[in-house]
Amino acid sequence: QVQLVESGGGLVQAGGSLRLSCAASGRTPSSYGMGWFRQGPGKEREFVAAIDRSGSSRDYSDSVKGRFTISRDNDRNTVYLHMNNLKPEDTAVYSCAAAPMRTYYTLPKTVEYVHWGQGTQVTVSS
């Protein structure tokens, strides 16, 4: 079992930046591929970014590619989402998720995420 706690959300103007953190605790967090998802008002939850256990393979949704960067620090059991050039349409609750992965360099599929955090609100004003 892994517990996930997000932090770093807030209110920012369009064009600004934020860094979200996801602190993992419990059973060997480094054994998990990690991802960020978001759910905007009146919208379905959508994939944002993923990172493998090693931190070397990453994937992004087209809507954030080139603006967001996912990273992880396995010594601190923390995953980050660096968000630059934020837009009002990025407004959402951002949640991190963990997927148990046997291999070190494989990115998780969306259906493989089994642990979820409570989320942190990001609001981008125009």
BAVEX-554889 format. One record per atom (N, C-alpha, C): residue number from 0; chain; y, x, z; residue in three letters; atom name. Coordinates in steps of 0.05 Angstrom, whole numbers. Layout:
BEGIN
+-----+--------+--------+--------+--------+---------+-------+
: num : cadena :  north :   east :     up : residuo : atomo :
+-----+--------+--------+--------+--------+---------+-------+
: NUM :      A :      Y :      X :      Z :     Ala :    CA :
...
+-----+--------+--------+--------+--------+---------+-------+
This chain:
BEGIN
+-----+--------+--------+--------+--------+---------+-------+
: num : cadena :  north :   east :     up : residuo : atomo :
+-----+--------+--------+--------+--------+---------+-------+
:   0 :      A :    -24 :     17 :      0 :     Gln :     N :
:   0 :      A :      0 :      0 :      0 :     Gln :    CA :
:   0 :      A :     25 :     18 :      0 :     Gln :     C :
:   1 :      A :     44 :     10 :    -16 :     Val :     N :
:   1 :      A :     70 :     24 :    -18 :     Val :    CA :
:   1 :      A :     92 :      5 :    -13 :     Val :     C :
:   2 :      A :    111 :     13 :      4 :     Gln :     N :
:   2 :      A :    135 :     -3 :      9 :     Gln :    CA :
:   2 :      A :    158 :      9 :     -6 :     Gln :     C :
:   3 :      A :    174 :     -8 :    -19 :     Leu :     N :
:   3 :      A :    197 :      1 :    -35 :     Leu :    CA :
:   3 :      A :    223 :    -11 :    -25 :     Leu :     C :
:   4 :      A :    243 :      5 :    -22 :     Val :     N :
:   4 :      A :    269 :     -4 :    -13 :     Val :    CA :
:   4 :      A :    291 :      7 :    -31 :     Val :     C :
:   5 :      A :    305 :    -11 :    -45 :     Glu :     N :
:   5 :      A :    326 :     -3 :    -63 :     Glu :    CA :
:   5 :      A :    353 :     -2 :    -48 :     Glu :     C :
:   6 :      A :    371 :     15 :    -59 :     Ser :     N :
:   6 :      A :    398 :     16 :    -48 :     Ser :    CA :
:   6 :      A :    416 :     27 :    -71 :     Ser :     C :
:   7 :      A :    442 :     24 :    -66 :     Gly :     N :
:   7 :      A :    461 :     35 :    -85 :     Gly :    CA :
:   7 :      A :    475 :     15 :   -103 :     Gly :     C :
:   8 :      A :    468 :    -10 :   -101 :     Gly :     N :
:   8 :      A :    481 :    -30 :   -117 :     Gly :    CA :
:   8 :      A :    509 :    -35 :   -107 :     Gly :     C :
:   9 :      A :    524 :    -51 :   -123 :     Gly :     N :
:   9 :      A :    551 :    -57 :   -115 :     Gly :    CA :
:   9 :      A :    567 :    -69 :   -138 :     Gly :     C :
:  10 :      A :    593 :    -70 :   -134 :     Leu :     N :
:  10 :      A :    612 :    -81 :   -154 :     Leu :    CA :
:  10 :      A :    626 :    -57 :   -168 :     Leu :     C :
:  11 :      A :    626 :    -57 :   -194 :     Val :     N :
:  11 :      A :    638 :    -36 :   -209 :     Val :    CA :
:  11 :      A :    651 :    -47 :   -234 :     Val :     C :
:  12 :      A :    672 :    -34 :   -243 :     Gln :     N :
:  12 :      A :    686 :    -43 :   -267 :     Gln :    CA :
:  12 :      A :    671 :    -34 :   -292 :     Gln :     C :
:  13 :      A :    674 :    -49 :   -313 :     Ala :     N :
:  13 :      A :    662 :    -41 :   -339 :     Ala :    CA :
:  13 :      A :    670 :    -12 :   -346 :     Ala :     C :
:  14 :      A :    650 :      3 :   -355 :     Gly :     N :
:  14 :      A :    655 :     31 :   -361 :     Gly :    CA :
:  14 :      A :    648 :     50 :   -338 :     Gly :     C :
:  15 :      A :    644 :     38 :   -315 :     Gly :     N :
:  15 :      A :    639 :     54 :   -291 :     Gly :    CA :
:  15 :      A :    610 :     62 :   -289 :     Gly :     C :
:  16 :      A :    603 :     75 :   -266 :     Ser :     N :
:  16 :      A :    576 :     86 :   -262 :     Ser :    CA :
:  16 :      A :    567 :     79 :   -234 :     Ser :     C :
:  17 :      A :    540 :     77 :   -231 :     Leu :     N :
:  17 :      A :    527 :     73 :   -206 :     Leu :    CA :
:  17 :      A :    501 :     89 :   -206 :     Leu :     C :
:  18 :      A :    492 :     96 :   -183 :     Arg :     N :
:  18 :      A :    465 :    108 :   -180 :     Arg :    CA :
:  18 :      A :    449 :     91 :   -160 :     Arg :     C :
:  19 :      A :    427 :     80 :   -170 :     Leu :     N :
:  19 :      A :    409 :     65 :   -153 :     Leu :    CA :
:  19 :      A :    387 :     83 :   -142 :     Leu :     C :
:  20 :      A :    378 :     78 :   -118 :     Ser :     N :
:  20 :      A :    356 :     93 :   -106 :     Ser :    CA :
:  20 :      A :    334 :     74 :    -98 :     Ser :     C :
:  21 :      A :    310 :     84 :   -100 :     Cys :     N :
:  21 :      A :    287 :     68 :    -91 :     Cys :    CA :
:  21 :      A :    270 :     87 :    -74 :     Cys :     C :
:  22 :      A :    270 :     82 :    -48 :     Ala :     N :
:  22 :      A :    255 :     98 :    -29 :     Ala :    CA :
:  22 :      A :    227 :     86 :    -25 :     Ala :     C :
:  23 :      A :    207 :    103 :    -29 :     Ala :     N :
:  23 :      A :    179 :     93 :    -26 :     Ala :    CA :
:  23 :      A :    167 :    105 :     -1 :     Ala :     C :
:  24 :      A :    151 :     88 :     12 :     Ser :     N :
:  24 :      A :    137 :     98 :     36 :     Ser :    CA :
:  24 :      A :    109 :     85 :     36 :     Ser :     C :
:  25 :      A :     91 :     97 :     51 :     Gly :     N :
:  25 :      A :     64 :     87 :     53 :     Gly :    CA :
:  25 :      A :     45 :    106 :     40 :     Gly :     C :
:  26 :      A :     26 :     95 :     26 :     Arg :     N :
:  26 :      A :      3 :    110 :     16 :     Arg :    CA :
:  26 :      A :     11 :    126 :    -10 :     Arg :     C :
:  27 :      A :     14 :    152 :     -7 :     Thr :     N :
:  27 :      A :     18 :    171 :    -29 :     Thr :    CA :
:  27 :      A :     35 :    160 :    -52 :     Thr :     C :
:  28 :      A :     61 :    157 :    -47 :     Pro :     N :
:  28 :      A :     78 :    147 :    -69 :     Pro :    CA :
:  28 :      A :     77 :    163 :    -94 :     Pro :     C :
:  29 :      A :     71 :    189 :    -93 :     Ser :     N :
:  29 :      A :     70 :    205 :   -117 :     Ser :    CA :
:  29 :      A :     47 :    198 :   -135 :     Ser :     C :
:  30 :      A :     29 :    181 :   -126 :     Ser :     N :
:  30 :      A :      6 :    172 :   -143 :     Ser :    CA :
:  30 :      A :     14 :    149 :   -161 :     Ser :     C :
:  31 :      A :     39 :    140 :   -160 :     Tyr :     N :
:  31 :      A :     47 :    117 :   -174 :     Tyr :    CA :
:  31 :      A :     67 :    123 :   -197 :     Tyr :     C :
:  32 :      A :     63 :    111 :   -219 :     Gly :     N :
:  32 :      A :     84 :    109 :   -239 :     Gly :    CA :
:  32 :      A :    105 :     89 :   -229 :     Gly :     C :
:  33 :      A :    130 :     94 :   -236 :     Met :     N :
:  33 :      A :    151 :     77 :   -225 :     Met :    CA :
:  33 :      A :    168 :     65 :   -247 :     Met :     C :
:  34 :      A :    179 :     42 :   -241 :     Gly :     N :
:  34 :      A :    196 :     29 :   -260 :     Gly :    CA :
:  34 :      A :    219 :     14 :   -247 :     Gly :     C :
:  35 :      A :    239 :      9 :   -263 :     Trp :     N :
:  35 :      A :    262 :     -8 :   -255 :     Trp :    CA :
:  35 :      A :    262 :    -33 :   -273 :     Trp :     C :
:  36 :      A :    267 :    -56 :   -261 :     Phe :     N :
:  36 :      A :    270 :    -81 :   -275 :     Phe :    CA :
:  36 :      A :    295 :    -94 :   -265 :     Phe :     C :
:  37 :      A :    304 :   -114 :   -280 :     Arg :     N :
:  37 :      A :    328 :   -129 :   -272 :     Arg :    CA :
:  37 :      A :    326 :   -158 :   -279 :     Arg :     C :
:  38 :      A :    340 :   -174 :   -264 :     Gln :     N :
:  38 :      A :    341 :   -203 :   -270 :     Gln :    CA :
:  38 :      A :    369 :   -212 :   -267 :     Gln :     C :
:  39 :      A :    381 :   -219 :   -290 :     Gly :     N :
:  39 :      A :    408 :   -229 :   -290 :     Gly :    CA :
:  39 :      A :    409 :   -259 :   -283 :     Gly :     C :
:  40 :      A :    433 :   -270 :   -278 :     Pro :     N :
:  40 :      A :    435 :   -298 :   -271 :     Pro :    CA :
:  40 :      A :    425 :   -316 :   -294 :     Pro :     C :
:  41 :      A :    406 :   -333 :   -288 :     Gly :     N :
:  41 :      A :    395 :   -351 :   -307 :     Gly :    CA :
:  41 :      A :    377 :   -338 :   -328 :     Gly :     C :
:  42 :      A :    369 :   -314 :   -323 :     Lys :     N :
:  42 :      A :    352 :   -299 :   -342 :     Lys :    CA :
:  42 :      A :    325 :   -292 :   -331 :     Lys :     C :
:  43 :      A :    307 :   -286 :   -349 :     Glu :     N :
:  43 :      A :    281 :   -276 :   -340 :     Glu :    CA :
:  43 :      A :    283 :   -247 :   -331 :     Glu :     C :
:  44 :      A :    265 :   -238 :   -315 :     Arg :     N :
:  44 :      A :    264 :   -210 :   -307 :     Arg :    CA :
:  44 :      A :    257 :   -193 :   -332 :     Arg :     C :
:  45 :      A :    271 :   -171 :   -335 :     Glu :     N :
:  45 :      A :    266 :   -154 :   -358 :     Glu :    CA :
:  45 :      A :    262 :   -125 :   -350 :     Glu :     C :
:  46 :      A :    247 :   -111 :   -366 :     Phe :     N :
:  46 :      A :    242 :    -83 :   -362 :     Phe :    CA :
:  46 :      A :    267 :    -67 :   -367 :     Phe :     C :
:  47 :      A :    273 :    -46 :   -351 :     Val :     N :
:  47 :      A :    296 :    -29 :   -355 :     Val :    CA :
:  47 :      A :    287 :      0 :   -362 :     Val :     C :
:  48 :      A :    270 :     11 :   -344 :     Ala :     N :
:  48 :      A :    262 :     39 :   -348 :     Ala :    CA :
:  48 :      A :    237 :     45 :   -333 :     Ala :     C :
:  49 :      A :    222 :     65 :   -342 :     Ala :     N :
:  49 :      A :    197 :     73 :   -328 :     Ala :    CA :
:  49 :      A :    195 :    104 :   -329 :     Ala :     C :
:  50 :      A :    180 :    114 :   -309 :     Ile :     N :
:  50 :      A :    176 :    143 :   -307 :     Ile :    CA :
:  50 :      A :    147 :    148 :   -298 :     Ile :     C :
:  51 :      A :    135 :    169 :   -309 :     Asp :     N :
:  51 :      A :    107 :    175 :   -301 :     Asp :    CA :
:  51 :      A :    107 :    189 :   -274 :     Asp :     C :
:  52 :      A :     82 :    196 :   -265 :     Arg :     N :
:  52 :      A :     79 :    208 :   -239 :     Arg :    CA :
:  52 :      A :     92 :    236 :   -238 :     Arg :     C :
:  53 :      A :     92 :    250 :   -260 :     Ser :     N :
:  53 :      A :    103 :    277 :   -260 :     Ser :    CA :
:  53 :      A :    133 :    278 :   -262 :     Ser :     C :
:  54 :      A :    145 :    256 :   -273 :     Gly :     N :
:  54 :      A :    174 :    256 :   -279 :     Gly :    CA :
:  54 :      A :    181 :    266 :   -306 :     Gly :     C :
:  55 :      A :    161 :    273 :   -323 :     Ser :     N :
:  55 :      A :    167 :    285 :   -349 :     Ser :    CA :
:  55 :      A :    168 :    264 :   -371 :     Ser :     C :
:  56 :      A :    154 :    242 :   -368 :     Ser :     N :
:  56 :      A :    154 :    221 :   -389 :     Ser :    CA :
:  56 :      A :    170 :    198 :   -379 :     Ser :     C :
:  57 :      A :    188 :    188 :   -397 :     Arg :     N :
:  57 :      A :    205 :    165 :   -389 :     Arg :    CA :
:  57 :      A :    207 :    146 :   -413 :     Arg :     C :
:  58 :      A :    214 :    121 :   -406 :     Asp :     N :
:  58 :      A :    217 :    101 :   -426 :     Asp :    CA :
:  58 :      A :    240 :     83 :   -418 :     Asp :     C :
:  59 :      A :    254 :     72 :   -438 :     Tyr :     N :
:  59 :      A :    277 :     55 :   -432 :     Tyr :    CA :
:  59 :      A :    277 :     31 :   -451 :     Tyr :     C :
:  60 :      A :    289 :      9 :   -441 :     Ser :     N :
:  60 :      A :    294 :    -13 :   -459 :     Ser :    CA :
:  60 :      A :    317 :     -5 :   -478 :     Ser :     C :
:  61 :      A :    317 :    -18 :   -501 :     Asp :     N :
:  61 :      A :    337 :    -12 :   -521 :     Asp :    CA :
:  61 :      A :    365 :    -18 :   -510 :     Asp :     C :
:  62 :      A :    368 :    -37 :   -493 :     Ser :     N :
:  62 :      A :    394 :    -45 :   -483 :     Ser :    CA :
:  62 :      A :    407 :    -24 :   -465 :     Ser :     C :
:  63 :      A :    391 :     -6 :   -453 :     Val :     N :
:  63 :      A :    403 :     14 :   -435 :     Val :    CA :
:  63 :      A :    399 :     42 :   -445 :     Val :     C :
:  64 :      A :    384 :     46 :   -466 :     Lys :     N :
:  64 :      A :    379 :     73 :   -476 :     Lys :    CA :
:  64 :      A :    405 :     87 :   -483 :     Lys :     C :
:  65 :      A :    407 :    111 :   -473 :     Gly :     N :
:  65 :      A :    431 :    127 :   -478 :     Gly :    CA :
:  65 :      A :    452 :    123 :   -456 :     Gly :     C :
:  66 :      A :    449 :    103 :   -439 :     Arg :     N :
:  66 :      A :    468 :     98 :   -417 :     Arg :    CA :
:  66 :      A :    456 :    102 :   -390 :     Arg :     C :
:  67 :      A :    430 :     95 :   -387 :     Phe :     N :
:  67 :      A :    416 :     97 :   -362 :     Phe :    CA :
:  67 :      A :    396 :    120 :   -363 :     Phe :     C :
:  68 :      A :    392 :    133 :   -339 :     Thr :     N :
:  68 :      A :    372 :    154 :   -337 :     Thr :    CA :
:  68 :      A :    355 :    149 :   -312 :     Thr :     C :
:  69 :      A :    329 :    149 :   -315 :     Ile :     N :
:  69 :      A :    311 :    146 :   -292 :     Ile :    CA :
:  69 :      A :    301 :    174 :   -285 :     Ile :     C :
:  70 :      A :    299 :    179 :   -259 :     Ser :     N :
:  70 :      A :    288 :    205 :   -249 :     Ser :    CA :
:  70 :      A :    274 :    200 :   -223 :     Ser :     C :
:  71 :      A :    259 :    220 :   -214 :     Arg :     N :
:  71 :      A :    245 :    218 :   -189 :     Arg :    CA :
:  71 :      A :    244 :    245 :   -175 :     Arg :     C :
:  72 :      A :    244 :    243 :   -148 :     Asp :     N :
:  72 :      A :    241 :    267 :   -132 :     Asp :    CA :
:  72 :      A :    217 :    262 :   -114 :     Asp :     C :
:  73 :      A :    194 :    274 :   -122 :     Asn :     N :
:  73 :      A :    169 :    268 :   -107 :     Asn :    CA :
:  73 :      A :    169 :    280 :    -79 :     Asn :     C :
:  74 :      A :    185 :    300 :    -75 :     Asp :     N :
:  74 :      A :    187 :    312 :    -48 :     Asp :    CA :
:  74 :      A :    201 :    292 :    -29 :     Asp :     C :
:  75 :      A :    219 :    276 :    -40 :     Arg :     N :
:  75 :      A :    234 :    256 :    -23 :     Arg :    CA :
:  75 :      A :    222 :    228 :    -27 :     Arg :     C :
:  76 :      A :    202 :    225 :    -44 :     Asn :     N :
:  76 :      A :    190 :    199 :    -49 :     Asn :    CA :
:  76 :      A :    211 :    179 :    -58 :     Asn :     C :
:  77 :      A :    228 :    187 :    -75 :     Thr :     N :
:  77 :      A :    251 :    171 :    -84 :     Thr :    CA :
:  77 :      A :    253 :    171 :   -114 :     Thr :     C :
:  78 :      A :    259 :    148 :   -125 :     Val :     N :
:  78 :      A :    264 :    144 :   -154 :     Val :    CA :
:  78 :      A :    293 :    135 :   -157 :     Val :     C :
:  79 :      A :    306 :    146 :   -178 :     Tyr :     N :
:  79 :      A :    334 :    140 :   -182 :     Tyr :    CA :
:  79 :      A :    338 :    126 :   -209 :     Tyr :     C :
:  80 :      A :    359 :    111 :   -211 :     Leu :     N :
:  80 :      A :    368 :    100 :   -236 :     Leu :    CA :
:  80 :      A :    398 :    106 :   -238 :     Leu :     C :
:  81 :      A :    405 :    125 :   -255 :     His :     N :
:  81 :      A :    432 :    132 :   -260 :     His :    CA :
:  81 :      A :    443 :    114 :   -282 :     His :     C :
:  82 :      A :    464 :     99 :   -277 :     Met :     N :
:  82 :      A :    474 :     80 :   -296 :     Met :    CA :
:  82 :      A :    503 :     88 :   -303 :     Met :     C :
:  83 :      A :    507 :     94 :   -329 :     Asn :     N :
:  83 :      A :    534 :    101 :   -338 :     Asn :    CA :
:  83 :      A :    544 :     80 :   -359 :     Asn :     C :
:  84 :      A :    570 :     80 :   -363 :     Asn :     N :
:  84 :      A :    582 :     62 :   -383 :     Asn :    CA :
:  84 :      A :    572 :     34 :   -379 :     Asn :     C :
:  85 :      A :    574 :     24 :   -354 :     Leu :     N :
:  85 :      A :    564 :     -2 :   -348 :     Leu :    CA :
:  85 :      A :    579 :    -24 :   -362 :     Leu :     C :
:  86 :      A :    565 :    -45 :   -369 :     Lys :     N :
:  86 :      A :    576 :    -68 :   -383 :     Lys :    CA :
:  86 :      A :    572 :    -94 :   -367 :     Lys :     C :
:  87 :      A :    589 :   -114 :   -371 :     Pro :     N :
:  87 :      A :    585 :   -139 :   -356 :     Pro :    CA :
:  87 :      A :    557 :   -150 :   -359 :     Pro :     C :
:  88 :      A :    544 :   -146 :   -382 :     Glu :     N :
:  88 :      A :    517 :   -157 :   -386 :     Glu :    CA :
:  88 :      A :    496 :   -141 :   -370 :     Glu :     C :
:  89 :      A :    504 :   -120 :   -357 :     Asp :     N :
:  89 :      A :    485 :   -105 :   -340 :     Asp :    CA :
:  89 :      A :    484 :   -118 :   -312 :     Asp :     C :
:  90 :      A :    501 :   -138 :   -307 :     Thr :     N :
:  90 :      A :    501 :   -152 :   -281 :     Thr :    CA :
:  90 :      A :    474 :   -164 :   -276 :     Thr :     C :
:  91 :      A :    461 :   -158 :   -253 :     Ala :     N :
:  91 :      A :    434 :   -167 :   -247 :     Ala :    CA :
:  91 :      A :    426 :   -157 :   -220 :     Ala :     C :
:  92 :      A :    404 :   -168 :   -210 :     Val :     N :
:  92 :      A :    390 :   -157 :   -188 :     Val :    CA :
:  92 :      A :    370 :   -136 :   -199 :     Val :     C :
:  93 :      A :    372 :   -112 :   -190 :     Tyr :     N :
:  93 :      A :    355 :    -90 :   -199 :     Tyr :    CA :
:  93 :      A :    333 :    -85 :   -178 :     Tyr :     C :
:  94 :      A :    308 :    -85 :   -188 :     Ser :     N :
:  94 :      A :    286 :    -80 :   -170 :     Ser :    CA :
:  94 :      A :    269 :    -57 :   -180 :     Ser :     C :
:  95 :      A :    259 :    -41 :   -162 :     Cys :     N :
:  95 :      A :    240 :    -20 :   -170 :     Cys :    CA :
:  95 :      A :    212 :    -30 :   -165 :     Cys :     C :
:  96 :      A :    193 :    -18 :   -180 :     Ala :     N :
:  96 :      A :    165 :    -26 :   -178 :     Ala :    CA :
:  96 :      A :    147 :     -2 :   -181 :     Ala :     C :
:  97 :      A :    123 :     -4 :   -169 :     Ala :     N :
:  97 :      A :    104 :     18 :   -169 :     Ala :    CA :
:  97 :      A :     78 :      9 :   -182 :     Ala :     C :
:  98 :      A :     66 :     27 :   -198 :     Ala :     N :
:  98 :      A :     41 :     22 :   -211 :     Ala :    CA :
:  98 :      A :     22 :     45 :   -205 :     Ala :     C :
:  99 :      A :     -2 :     39 :   -193 :     Pro :     N :
:  99 :      A :    -21 :     61 :   -188 :     Pro :    CA :
:  99 :      A :    -31 :     72 :   -214 :     Pro :     C :
: 100 :      A :    -28 :     98 :   -217 :     Met :     N :
: 100 :      A :    -36 :    111 :   -242 :     Met :    CA :
: 100 :      A :    -56 :    134 :   -237 :     Met :     C :
: 101 :      A :    -78 :    134 :   -251 :     Arg :     N :
: 101 :      A :    -98 :    156 :   -247 :     Arg :    CA :
: 101 :      A :    -89 :    181 :   -261 :     Arg :     C :
: 102 :      A :    -75 :    178 :   -284 :     Thr :     N :
: 102 :      A :    -67 :    202 :   -298 :     Thr :    CA :
: 102 :      A :    -38 :    209 :   -292 :     Thr :     C :
: 103 :      A :    -32 :    234 :   -295 :     Tyr :     N :
: 103 :      A :     -6 :    244 :   -286 :     Tyr :    CA :
: 103 :      A :     17 :    239 :   -306 :     Tyr :     C :
: 104 :      A :     10 :    238 :   -331 :     Tyr :     N :
: 104 :      A :     31 :    237 :   -352 :     Tyr :    CA :
: 104 :      A :     32 :    211 :   -368 :     Tyr :     C :
: 105 :      A :     20 :    190 :   -357 :     Thr :     N :
: 105 :      A :     20 :    164 :   -371 :     Thr :    CA :
: 105 :      A :     40 :    145 :   -359 :     Thr :     C :
: 106 :      A :     55 :    132 :   -377 :     Leu :     N :
: 106 :      A :     74 :    112 :   -368 :     Leu :    CA :
: 106 :      A :     60 :     86 :   -362 :     Leu :     C :
: 107 :      A :     68 :     72 :   -341 :     Pro :     N :
: 107 :      A :     56 :     46 :   -335 :     Pro :    CA :
: 107 :      A :     62 :     25 :   -355 :     Pro :     C :
: 108 :      A :     43 :      7 :   -359 :     Lys :     N :
: 108 :      A :     49 :    -18 :   -374 :     Lys :    CA :
: 108 :      A :     60 :    -38 :   -354 :     Lys :     C :
: 109 :      A :     76 :    -57 :   -364 :     Thr :     N :
: 109 :      A :     89 :    -76 :   -346 :     Thr :    CA :
: 109 :      A :     69 :    -90 :   -328 :     Thr :     C :
: 110 :      A :     46 :    -97 :   -339 :     Val :     N :
: 110 :      A :     27 :   -113 :   -323 :     Val :    CA :
: 110 :      A :     14 :    -96 :   -301 :     Val :     C :
: 111 :      A :     18 :    -70 :   -301 :     Glu :     N :
: 111 :      A :      5 :    -53 :   -282 :     Glu :    CA :
: 111 :      A :     21 :    -50 :   -256 :     Glu :     C :
: 112 :      A :     45 :    -59 :   -255 :     Tyr :     N :
: 112 :      A :     62 :    -57 :   -231 :     Tyr :    CA :
: 112 :      A :     51 :    -76 :   -210 :     Tyr :     C :
: 113 :      A :     46 :    -66 :   -186 :     Val :     N :
: 113 :      A :     34 :    -83 :   -165 :     Val :    CA :
: 113 :      A :     51 :    -84 :   -140 :     Val :     C :
: 114 :      A :     69 :    -65 :   -137 :     His :     N :
: 114 :      A :     87 :    -66 :   -113 :     His :    CA :
: 114 :      A :    115 :    -68 :   -122 :     His :     C :
: 115 :      A :    131 :    -85 :   -108 :     Trp :     N :
: 115 :      A :    158 :    -90 :   -116 :     Trp :    CA :
: 115 :      A :    176 :    -88 :    -92 :     Trp :     C :
: 116 :      A :    201 :    -79 :    -97 :     Gly :     N :
: 116 :      A :    221 :    -79 :    -76 :     Gly :    CA :
: 116 :      A :    236 :   -106 :    -76 :     Gly :     C :
: 117 :      A :    254 :   -109 :    -57 :     Gln :     N :
: 117 :      A :    269 :   -134 :    -55 :     Gln :    CA :
: 117 :      A :    293 :   -136 :    -75 :     Gln :     C :
: 118 :      A :    302 :   -113 :    -84 :     Gly :     N :
: 118 :      A :    323 :   -113 :   -104 :     Gly :    CA :
: 118 :      A :    350 :   -107 :    -92 :     Gly :     C :
: 119 :      A :    368 :    -98 :   -109 :     Thr :     N :
: 119 :      A :    396 :    -92 :   -102 :     Thr :    CA :
: 119 :      A :    414 :   -103 :   -123 :     Thr :     C :
: 120 :      A :    436 :   -116 :   -115 :     Gln :     N :
: 120 :      A :    453 :   -130 :   -134 :     Gln :    CA :
: 120 :      A :    473 :   -110 :   -147 :     Gln :     C :
: 121 :      A :    475 :   -111 :   -173 :     Val :     N :
: 121 :      A :    495 :    -96 :   -188 :     Val :    CA :
: 121 :      A :    512 :   -116 :   -203 :     Val :     C :
: 122 :      A :    538 :   -115 :   -198 :     Thr :     N :
: 122 :      A :    557 :   -133 :   -211 :     Thr :    CA :
: 122 :      A :    577 :   -116 :   -226 :     Thr :     C :
: 123 :      A :    580 :   -121 :   -252 :     Val :     N :
: 123 :      A :    599 :   -106 :   -269 :     Val :    CA :
: 123 :      A :    621 :   -125 :   -278 :     Val :     C :
: 124 :      A :    645 :   -119 :   -270 :     Ser :     N :
: 124 :      A :    668 :   -136 :   -277 :     Ser :    CA :
: 124 :      A :    681 :   -127 :   -303 :     Ser :     C :
: 125 :      A :    691 :   -145 :   -318 :     Ser :     N :
: 125 :      A :    704 :   -138 :   -344 :     Ser :    CA :
: 125 :      A :    733 :   -131 :   -340 :     Ser :     C :
+-----+--------+--------+--------+--------+---------+-------+
